[in-house]
Amino acid sequence: MTSLDKPSTPGSAPGAAPAGDDQHAVTRAALFDAFGGIRGTVETMLPGLLFVMIYTVNKDVKMSAIAAGAVAVLLVIVRLLRKDTVKHAFSGVFGVGVGVAFALFTGTAKGFYLPGMIYGAGLGVAFTLSALVGFPLLGVILGPVFKENLSWRTRNPGRKKAYTKASLAWGLIFLAKYAILFPLYWWGDATQLGWVLIALKLPPMVLAVYFTWVFLAKAPPPIDVMAEYEAEEAAQKAAKAAAARERGV
């Protein structure tokens, strides 16, 4: 089997993806799937929005937290009943569950938001550092989506550069977002913090995904290492069959 670290010209490998408009379409579809699409985004936002709305009306942390958790679980159940993919729903319900636990334990609405804020800020640091050390986190996340795994590291320098730029964009966008939110957490009102969190839920994500698409759309196509592997296996089987025929087996 060909090593993933063996240098080659991007696009010349048997598993190279199509370039041009087709590659742009593939990139859009892969990003849409990787980050959950419209439905995944709605499912991610809905529990938090419900928490903020209920807490704004009655200031009841327990009721707000339980309602948010119940909606998150319901979204997973609906996906299971429809036999849809549940990876985004499960990640959402886990995040909401931790927030609910913090809110009930601390008895404050800010407790609901804190785990997600720490996680988001941590992601910002991780994306930034990974880009700076030359092992961009976005490449690790999206490599399997594009069926290139980690081949971009040494075999496709153009894509490594694109992943590095995109990871840096994600890191800086996340860090800027939480540079706004943490002062609100420390000194602001819980209701105000909740609505600002909702307002900042979607725009930074859309901006980060847009930058990712721009960088990857201009990069060389991914090398489909799975297709290469299957082609090599088929060639080896054909060679064995030919050798067996020559021996008269």
Secondary structure, 3 states (H helix, E strand, C coil): CCCCCCCCCCCCCCCECCCCHHHHHHHHHHHHHHCCHHHHHHHHHHHHHHHHHHHHHHCCHHHHHHHHHHHHHHHHHHHHHCCCCCHHHHHHHHHHHHHHHHHHHHCCHHHHHHHHHHHHHHHHHHHHHHHHCCCCHHHHHHCCCCCCCCHHHCCCHHHHHHHHHHHHHHHHHHHHHHHHHHHHHHHCCHHHHHHHHHHCCCHHHHHHHHHHHHHHHCCCCCECHHHHHHHHHHHHHHHHHHHHHHCCC
